[in-house]
Amino acid sequence: MSLVVAKIGSSSVTLPDGSIDHLAISKLCTEVADLRSAGHRAVIVTSGAIAVGLPLLGISSRRPVKREILRAAAAVGQIGLYRAFEEALGGYHIRGGQVLLAPTDLMDRRRYLGSRETLSALLDLGVVPIVNENDVIADDEIRFGDNDRLSALVANLVEADQLVLLTDTPGLYTADPRVNADATLIEEIAAIDAELEAVAGGVGSIVGSGGMASKLAAAKMATWSGVNTVIASAGRANVLQDVLSRVPRVGTSFPARKSRLSARKVWIAFALPSVGQIVVDDGARTAIAERGRSLLAAGVTAVEGNFDVDDAVEIVDLAGVVFAKGLASWPSVVVGENAGKRTSETPDGLADAVVHRDRMVLLPAR
């Protein structure tokens, strides 16, 4: 039995006029019902609340920039969007449960665990969670930005086996197929690097906030969580079952990393925003990256930003490359005052490490 997280984007659940594409939602829910009949479990992550709400508010031209208007559109659109999923699932006697998440739900450890408990309870009760970002209270500075990344974090929360990012294209191509007739589908990607991210480009849809670049970021997050990931077309027949059956050319697949990060380290790496940076010398970088050591004051050369104990900080080498992230054991002021000092020279009462290895994670190359 597999647990599948299926994310569908705004352009796939709405029609050109902004109204709900009931056929697309019905198709997805039919496939979810088929998975459940085969003994699998599923979580749906959907976008589209703002896209649906704007025309209902009489806004059908250019997307507004005022956040209060976007929030109002989300509040209005969310009702109809969830109702469409509820009705489609209800046709198979399946109950859906609406789950709206904000970044703060995943930044605080207690709320992070609470979100996990709620999703797990819904699944255990036979409910299909339907997850969306809580755009009604979204803050421009503190938000997921797109539901691709949210779906990767949800996949980690529920310890999913498979993440399927459904979009309006069959997967990732060697170039933009809309302008390059020679572009071909990339069937499998073992590792995501800067060159590949450059190929992915920017935002792919007018109505959505995430393009192929955000899907690559989500795939990176999910595979580091130990979750197999596929980018595939929402319009493909039986796409979810084909993904689980590993049908060739179903989309672009990203195999899960063999060394799976713990949920806590994924939380540190991807859910928490960084408050500051700690610059380290070459010796400290080697000790951390190659020998799995903690960061000691002796290896610190500079501190950027103001942070407190337990805040998330990036660890940067002398070339300016962010290679790790962790929870600070010392506040920024103390780190700066003791930069370069041996442990025996630091004040009594401080933790042994500036960032302990158990609270640190090496980051994938950017």
C-alpha positions in Angstrom: 0.0 0.0 0.0 1.4 3.4 -1.0 0.6 6.9 0.2 0.4 9.3 -2.7 0.4 13.1 -2.5 -1.1 14.6 -5.7 -0.7 18.3 -6.3 -2.7 20.0 -9.0 -2.1 23.6 -10.1 -4.4 26.6 -10.8 -4.2 26.3 -14.6 -5.3 22.6 -14.3 -8.4 23.2 -12.1 -9.7 26.4 -13.7 -11.0 27.3 -17.2 -9.7 30.3 -19.1 -12.4 32.5 -17.7 -11.4 31.6 -14.1 -14.4 29.3 -13.4 -13.8 25.9 -11.9 -12.9 23.1 -14.3 -15.2 20.5 -12.9 -14.2 17.9 -15.4 -10.5 18.2 -14.4 -11.4 17.9 -10.7 -13.7 15.0 -11.4 -10.9 13.2 -13.3 -8.5 13.6 -10.4 -11.0 12.5 -7.8 -11.9 9.4 -10.0 -8.2 8.5 -10.0 -7.9 9.0 -6.3 -11.0 6.7 -5.8 -9.3 4.1 -8.0 -6.1 4.3 -5.9 -8.2 3.8 -2.8 -9.9 0.8 -4.3 -6.5 -0.7 -4.9 -5.6 -0.2 -1.3 -3.6 3.0 -1.5 -4.1 6.3 0.4 -4.0 9.8 -1.1 -3.7 13.4 -0.2 -4.7 16.2 -2.6 -2.9 19.5 -2.6 -4.7 22.0 -4.8 -4.1 25.6 -6.0 -6.8 27.8 -7.5 -8.6 29.6 -4.7 -7.5 33.0 -5.9 -7.9 32.2 -9.6 -11.5 31.1 -8.9 -12.3 34.0 -6.6 -11.2 36.9 -8.8 -13.9 36.6 -11.5 -16.5 36.0 -8.8 -15.6 39.4 -7.4 -15.8 40.9 -10.9 -12.1 41.0 -11.5 -11.3 39.3 -14.7 -8.5 41.3 -16.3 -5.0 41.7 -14.9 -4.2 40.0 -11.6 -4.4 42.6 -8.9 -1.3 43.4 -6.8 -3.0 44.5 -3.6 -2.7 41.7 -1.1 -6.1 42.4 0.5 -7.8 41.9 -2.8 -6.0 38.6 -3.3 -6.9 37.5 0.2 -10.5 38.4 -0.4 -10.5 36.4 -3.7 -9.0 33.4 -1.9 -11.8 33.6 0.8 -14.5 33.6 -1.9 -12.8 31.1 -4.3 -12.0 28.6 -1.6 -15.6 27.8 -0.9 -16.5 26.8 -4.5 -13.2 25.0 -5.0 -13.6 22.8 -2.0 -17.2 22.2 -2.9 -16.2 20.9 -6.3 -13.8 18.4 -4.7 -16.3 17.4 -2.1 -19.0 16.7 -4.7 -16.5 14.8 -7.0 -15.3 12.6 -4.1 -18.8 12.2 -2.8 -19.8 10.4 -6.0 -17.5 7.6 -4.8 -18.7 7.8 -1.2 -15.4 9.3 -0.1 -15.3 12.1 2.4 -12.8 15.0 1.9 -11.4 17.1 4.6 -10.3 20.7 4.0 -6.8 21.6 5.4 -5.5 25.1 5.1 -1.9 25.6 6.1 0.2 28.7 6.6 4.0 28.8 6.9 3.7 29.5 10.6 2.1 26.1 10.9 5.4 24.6 9.8 7.8 27.0 11.4 6.9 26.3 14.9 7.9 22.7 15.9 4.7 22.2 18.0 2.4 23.3 15.2 4.4 21.3 12.7 3.8 18.1 14.8 0.2 19.1 15.3 -0.3 19.5 11.5 1.2 16.0 11.1 -1.1 14.5 13.7 -4.2 16.1 12.0 -3.3 14.8 8.6 -2.5 11.3 9.9 -5.8 11.2 11.8 -7.7 12.2 8.6 -6.0 9.4 6.7 -6.6 6.9 9.4 -10.3 7.8 9.4 -10.5 7.2 5.6 -10.7 10.9 4.7 -8.9 12.4 1.7 -7.2 15.6 3.0 -7.5 18.4 0.5 -4.7 20.9 1.3 -4.2 24.4 0.2 -2.2 27.3 1.4 -4.2 29.6 3.7 -4.0 32.6 1.3 -6.7 34.4 3.2 -4.2 35.2 5.9 -1.0 35.0 3.8 1.7 37.5 4.3 3.9 38.6 1.5 7.0 38.1 3.5 6.0 34.8 5.2 4.3 32.5 2.7 5.1 29.3 0.8 4.9 31.3 -2.4 3.4 28.3 -4.4 1.8 25.0 -3.6 4.5 23.0 -5.2 6.8 23.6 -2.2 3.8 23.1 0.1 3.1 19.7 -1.4 6.7 18.6 -0.8 6.4 19.6 2.8 3.0 17.8 3.1 4.6 14.7 1.6 7.2 14.9 4.3 4.6 15.4 7.0 2.6 12.3 6.1 5.7 10.3 5.2 4.4 9.7 1.6 5.8 7.2 -0.8 5.1 9.2 -3.9 4.6 12.9 -4.8 2.9 13.6 -8.1 3.1 17.2 -9.3 0.3 17.5 -11.9 0.7 20.4 -14.4 -0.3 21.4 -17.9 2.8 19.9 -19.5 3.9 16.2 -19.6 7.0 16.9 -17.6 10.4 18.7 -17.8 11.8 19.2 -21.3 15.3 19.9 -22.6 14.0 23.3 -23.7 10.7 25.1 -23.7 8.6 23.0 -26.1 6.4 26.1 -26.8 9.2 27.8 -28.6 11.6 24.9 -29.5 10.3 22.1 -31.7 13.4 20.0 -30.9 12.7 19.9 -27.2 12.4 16.4 -25.7 11.0 15.1 -22.5 13.5 14.2 -19.7 12.2 10.9 -18.3 14.4 10.7 -15.2 16.6 13.1 -13.2 18.9 11.6 -10.6 20.1 14.9 -9.2 19.0 18.5 -9.5 21.8 21.0 -10.2 22.1 24.7 -11.1 22.3 23.9 -14.8 19.0 22.0 -14.7 17.3 24.8 -12.7 18.4 27.2 -15.4 16.7 25.0 -18.0 13.5 25.0 -16.0 13.0 28.8 -16.3 10.5 30.9 -14.5 6.8 31.1 -14.0 4.9 29.0 -16.5 1.3 30.1 -16.2 -0.5 33.4 -15.9 -3.0 32.1 -13.4 -0.6 30.2 -11.2 2.3 31.3 -9.0 4.6 28.3 -9.7 6.4 27.4 -12.9 8.7 24.5 -13.6 11.4 26.0 -11.4 9.2 25.8 -8.4 8.4 22.1 -9.3 12.1 21.4 -9.4 12.5 23.0 -6.0 9.6 20.8 -4.7 11.1 17.7 -6.2 14.5 18.5 -4.5 12.7 18.9 -1.1 10.7 15.7 -1.6 13.5 13.5 -2.7 15.6 14.6 0.2 12.7 13.5 2.4 12.9 10.1 0.8 9.8 10.6 -1.4 9.8 9.6 -5.1 8.6 12.5 -7.2 7.1 12.8 -10.7 6.1 15.8 -12.7 3.3 14.8 -15.1 0.4 16.1 -17.1 -2.9 16.5 -15.2 -4.7 15.7 -18.4 -3.1 12.2 -18.9 -5.5 9.4 -18.4 -4.8 7.2 -15.3 -1.8 9.3 -14.5 -1.7 8.5 -10.8 -1.9 4.7 -11.3 0.6 4.9 -14.2 3.1 6.7 -11.9 2.7 4.0 -9.2 3.1 1.3 -11.9 6.2 3.1 -13.2 4.8 3.3 -16.8 7.5 4.6 -19.1 7.3 8.3 -20.2 4.5 9.0 -17.7 6.4 12.2 -16.9 9.7 13.3 -15.4 10.7 11.2 -12.4 13.0 12.1 -9.5 14.0 9.0 -7.5 14.2 9.4 -3.7 17.6 9.8 -2.2 18.8 6.6 -0.6 19.9 8.5 2.5 16.6 9.9 3.8 16.7 12.9 6.0 14.8 12.7 9.3 11.6 14.7 9.5 13.3 17.1 11.9 16.1 17.8 9.5 13.8 18.3 6.6 11.9 20.7 8.8 15.1 22.6 9.5 16.2 22.6 5.9 13.0 23.6 4.1 10.3 24.7 6.5 12.1 27.2 8.6 13.1 30.6 7.2 16.7 31.6 7.9 17.2 34.6 10.2 20.9 35.1 9.6 24.2 33.6 8.4 27.4 32.4 9.9 30.5 32.5 7.8 33.1 29.8 8.4 36.6 29.1 7.4 37.8 26.2 5.2 38.7 24.0 8.1 35.2 24.3 9.6 33.6 23.7 6.2 35.5 20.4 5.8 34.8 19.3 9.3 31.0 19.9 8.8 30.6 18.8 5.2 33.0 15.8 5.1 33.2 14.6 8.7 29.8 15.4 10.1 31.1 17.6 12.9 29.3 20.4 14.8 30.2 24.1 14.2 32.5 25.4 16.9 33.4 29.1 17.5 36.9 28.5 16.3 35.7 28.0 12.8 33.6 31.2 12.6 34.9 34.2 10.7 31.8 36.4 10.6 28.1 36.7 11.5 25.4 38.4 9.5 21.9 39.2 10.8 20.4 39.2 14.2 19.3 35.8 15.6 18.6 34.2 18.9 19.0 30.7 20.3 17.0 28.1 18.3 16.6 30.4 15.2 17.4 28.9 11.9 20.7 30.1 10.4 22.6 29.4 7.1 26.2 28.3 7.3 28.3 29.9 4.5 31.8 29.2 3.4 34.4 31.8 2.5 33.3 31.8 -1.2 29.8 32.8 -0.1 28.3 29.4 -0.8 25.5 28.3 1.6 26.2 24.6 2.3 24.4 23.9 5.6 21.6 25.2 7.8 20.9 24.6 11.4 19.4 25.9 14.7 21.7 28.3 16.5 22.8 27.3 20.0 24.1 30.8 20.6 22.6 34.3 19.8 24.3 36.3 17.0 25.9 38.7 19.4 27.6 36.0 21.4 28.7 34.2 18.2 30.2 37.5 16.9 32.0 38.2 20.2 33.6 34.7 20.2 34.3 34.2 16.5 37.6 32.4 16.0 38.1 31.5 19.7 38.8 28.0 20.9 36.2 26.3 23.2 38.5 26.8 26.2 38.5 30.6 25.5 34.7 31.0 25.4 32.6 32.0 28.4 31.3 29.4 30.8 27.7 28.3 30.5 27.5 28.3 26.7 26.6 25.2 24.7 29.7 23.4 23.4 28.8 24.1 19.7 27.5 27.2 17.9 25.4 24.9 15.9 25.3 21.2 16.9 25.5 18.6 14.2 22.2 17.0 15.4 20.5 20.3 14.7 22.1 20.9 11.3 21.6 19.6 7.8 23.8 19.8 4.7 21.9 21.5 1.9 21.7 20.4 -1.7 23.8 22.5 -4.1 22.0 25.6 -5.2 
